[in-house]
């Protein structure tokens, strides 16, 4: 059981989502806009936030930015915008998943459960500490260092980095990474693309010409050792 905050200005959507989450055993708090959602998080931090994109007062974009700047709570963004550009934009803001309206409440609960299982927990069976040259990833302490300096990573970025560094030379498709790192049998591949781009900005000397987290054309991505 987890505490989930549902932030949506549409009362019907909010109540339906909340009822399905409660039926799945979760505690649910509700808020009708971003301002109220942020206030609720300060009063009672949630384990996961379901956040609507289009809201009055403070929209989902700004709410997501503020939530992400304050911590690493998992965020599932809801939106009527179904374009790839909109999904990528949601992931760039820091959302962990993006669900378009109309959606199946049962599927949303499955996504919530999958994200909660993966949140704050690295890949099962991975070595506690893996390294590649000056990059060290510590799965117990949940921290990574590059050249002795800490690397600021979100939980999802850390899980992806830990998985890839632990399996050098293995080419993964985006679906592989969604299943093995995200724990999802279904999901939007755009989130993998965005997280790979963010990791490159943090661990590559030149993100535009990656030599560690490389693209395998027609397949996906592979981690190549520094040597």
C-alpha positions as CSV (number, residue, x, y, z in Angstrom):
1,X,0.0,0.0,0.0
2,X,1.2,3.5,-0.8
3,X,0.0,7.1,-0.6
4,X,-0.9,8.5,-4.0
5,X,-1.8,12.2,-4.6
6,X,-4.2,12.7,-7.6
7,X,-4.1,16.3,-8.9
8,X,-6.7,17.1,-11.6
9,X,-9.2,19.9,-12.0
10,X,-11.8,17.5,-13.5
11,X,-13.7,16.2,-10.5
12,X,-15.1,13.2,-12.3
13,X,-11.6,12.1,-13.5
14,X,-10.2,12.7,-10.0
15,X,-12.9,10.7,-8.3
16,X,-12.7,7.7,-10.7
17,X,-8.9,7.5,-10.5
18,X,-9.1,7.8,-6.7
19,X,-11.7,5.1,-6.4
20,X,-9.7,2.6,-8.5
21,X,-6.5,3.4,-6.5
22,X,-8.3,2.9,-3.2
23,X,-9.8,-0.4,-4.5
24,X,-6.2,-1.5,-5.2
25,X,-5.3,-0.8,-1.6
26,X,-3.7,2.6,-1.8
27,X,-4.3,5.6,0.3
28,X,-5.3,8.6,-1.9
29,X,-5.3,12.3,-1.4
30,X,-6.9,14.6,-3.9
31,X,-6.3,18.2,-5.1
32,X,-8.1,20.2,-7.8
33,X,-5.1,22.3,-9.0
34,X,-1.3,22.6,-8.8
35,X,-1.4,25.0,-5.9
36,X,-3.5,22.7,-3.8
37,X,-1.4,19.7,-4.9
38,X,1.8,21.3,-3.7
39,X,0.2,22.4,-0.5
40,X,-1.0,18.8,0.1
41,X,2.5,17.4,-0.6
42,X,3.9,19.8,2.1
43,X,1.3,18.6,4.6
44,X,1.5,14.9,3.7
45,X,4.2,13.8,1.2
46,X,2.9,11.2,-1.2
47,X,4.8,8.2,-2.6
48,X,3.6,8.9,-6.1
49,X,1.7,11.8,-7.8
50,X,-0.8,11.5,-10.7
51,X,-0.8,14.9,-12.2
52,X,-3.0,16.4,-14.9
53,X,-1.3,18.7,-17.4
54,X,-4.0,21.2,-18.2
55,X,-5.2,23.0,-15.0
56,X,-6.1,26.5,-14.0
57,X,-4.1,28.5,-11.4
58,X,-0.9,26.4,-11.6
59,X,-0.7,24.0,-14.6
60,X,0.8,20.5,-14.6
61,X,4.0,21.7,-16.3
62,X,5.0,24.1,-13.5
63,X,3.7,21.8,-10.8
64,X,5.8,19.0,-12.2
65,X,8.9,21.3,-12.2
66,X,8.3,22.3,-8.6
67,X,7.7,18.7,-7.5
68,X,10.9,17.6,-9.3
69,X,13.0,20.4,-7.8
70,X,11.8,19.5,-4.3
71,X,12.5,15.8,-4.6
72,X,12.3,12.6,-6.6
73,X,8.7,11.5,-6.1
74,X,7.5,9.4,-9.0
75,X,5.1,11.4,-11.3
76,X,2.6,10.1,-13.8
77,X,1.3,12.9,-16.0
78,X,-2.2,12.8,-17.5
79,X,-3.0,14.8,-20.6
80,X,-5.4,15.0,-23.5
81,X,-2.4,15.8,-25.7
82,X,-1.3,12.6,-27.5
83,X,1.4,13.8,-29.8
84,X,5.0,12.5,-29.5
85,X,6.2,16.1,-28.9
86,X,3.8,16.4,-25.9
87,X,4.9,13.1,-24.4
88,X,8.6,14.0,-24.8
89,X,7.9,17.4,-23.3
90,X,6.3,15.7,-20.3
91,X,9.3,13.5,-19.8
92,X,11.7,16.5,-20.2
93,X,9.8,18.2,-17.3
94,X,10.6,15.2,-15.1
95,X,7.5,13.0,-15.4
96,X,8.2,9.2,-15.1
97,X,5.2,8.2,-17.2
98,X,2.7,9.9,-19.5
99,X,-0.9,8.7,-19.9
100,X,-3.2,10.2,-22.5
101,X,-6.9,10.9,-22.0
102,X,-9.2,9.0,-22.3
103,X,-7.5,6.2,-20.5
104,X,-8.4,2.9,-18.8
105,X,-8.4,3.4,-15.0
106,X,-7.3,-0.2,-14.6
107,X,-4.3,0.4,-16.8
108,X,-3.4,3.5,-14.8
109,X,-3.5,1.5,-11.6
110,X,-1.1,-1.0,-13.2
111,X,1.2,1.8,-14.2
112,X,1.1,3.2,-10.7
113,X,1.9,-0.2,-9.2
114,X,4.7,-0.8,-11.6
115,X,6.2,2.6,-10.9
116,X,5.9,2.2,-7.2
117,X,7.7,-1.2,-7.4
118,X,10.6,0.4,-9.3
119,X,10.7,3.6,-7.4
120,X,13.8,3.9,-5.3
121,X,14.9,0.4,-6.0
122,X,17.6,-0.6,-8.5
123,X,17.6,-3.7,-10.6
124,X,17.2,-6.9,-8.7
125,X,20.3,-9.1,-8.9
126,X,22.8,-6.3,-9.9
127,X,26.1,-6.0,-8.0
128,X,25.9,-3.5,-5.2
129,X,28.8,-1.4,-6.7
130,X,29.7,-1.2,-10.4
131,X,32.3,1.0,-12.0
132,X,33.7,2.0,-15.4
133,X,37.0,3.9,-15.2
134,X,36.3,7.1,-13.2
135,X,32.6,6.4,-13.0
136,X,31.4,4.5,-9.8
137,X,27.7,3.5,-9.3
138,X,26.9,2.5,-5.7
139,X,23.5,0.7,-5.6
140,X,23.4,0.5,-1.8
141,X,24.1,4.2,-1.2
142,X,22.0,5.1,-4.3
143,X,24.7,7.4,-5.6
144,X,27.1,7.8,-8.5
145,X,30.4,9.6,-8.7
146,X,32.4,10.7,-11.8
147,X,36.0,11.5,-11.2
148,X,35.3,11.6,-7.5
149,X,32.5,14.2,-7.9
150,X,28.9,13.3,-7.2
151,X,26.5,13.0,-10.2
152,X,23.1,14.4,-9.6
153,X,20.6,11.8,-10.8
154,X,16.9,11.2,-10.4
155,X,15.8,7.7,-9.2
156,X,15.0,6.6,-12.7
157,X,18.3,7.9,-14.2
158,X,20.2,6.1,-11.4
159,X,18.4,2.8,-12.1
160,X,19.1,3.1,-15.9
161,X,22.8,3.9,-15.3
162,X,23.2,1.1,-12.7
163,X,21.7,-1.4,-15.2
164,X,23.7,-0.3,-18.2
165,X,27.1,-0.1,-16.4
166,X,26.5,-3.6,-14.9
167,X,26.0,-5.0,-18.4
168,X,28.7,-3.4,-20.6
169,X,28.6,-4.4,-24.2
170,X,25.0,-5.5,-24.2
171,X,22.7,-3.9,-26.7
172,X,19.2,-3.2,-25.4
173,X,16.1,-2.1,-27.3
174,X,13.9,0.6,-25.7
175,X,11.3,-2.1,-24.9
176,X,14.0,-4.2,-23.1
177,X,14.9,-1.2,-21.0
178,X,11.3,-0.4,-20.2
179,X,10.8,-4.0,-19.0
180,X,14.1,-4.5,-17.2
181,X,14.6,-1.1,-15.6
182,X,11.1,0.4,-15.5
183,X,9.5,-2.9,-14.8
184,X,6.8,-2.2,-17.4
185,X,5.4,-4.6,-19.9
186,X,3.7,-1.6,-21.6
187,X,4.9,2.0,-21.8
188,X,6.0,4.9,-23.9
189,X,9.5,4.4,-25.4
190,X,9.9,8.2,-25.4
191,X,10.7,8.1,-21.7
192,X,13.8,5.9,-22.4
193,X,15.0,8.3,-25.1
194,X,14.7,11.2,-22.8
195,X,16.4,9.5,-19.9
196,X,19.3,8.4,-22.2
197,X,19.7,12.0,-23.3
198,X,19.8,13.2,-19.7
199,X,22.4,10.6,-18.7
200,X,24.6,11.5,-21.6
201,X,24.6,15.1,-20.4
202,X,25.8,14.0,-17.0
203,X,28.3,11.2,-17.8
204,X,29.7,12.0,-21.3
205,X,32.5,14.5,-21.9
206,X,30.7,15.5,-25.1
207,X,27.0,14.4,-25.0
208,X,26.7,15.1,-28.8
209,X,29.4,12.5,-29.4
210,X,28.8,9.8,-26.8
211,X,31.5,7.2,-26.3
212,X,30.0,5.4,-23.3
213,X,26.2,5.4,-23.7
214,X,26.1,4.8,-27.4
215,X,23.3,4.3,-29.9
216,X,23.1,0.9,-31.7
217,X,21.2,1.8,-34.8
218,X,18.1,-0.3,-35.4
219,X,18.3,-1.7,-31.9
220,X,18.6,0.8,-29.1
221,X,21.5,1.5,-26.7
222,X,24.7,-0.1,-25.4
223,X,27.1,0.8,-22.6
224,X,30.7,0.8,-23.8
225,X,33.5,0.8,-21.2
226,X,35.8,3.8,-21.0
227,X,38.7,1.7,-22.1
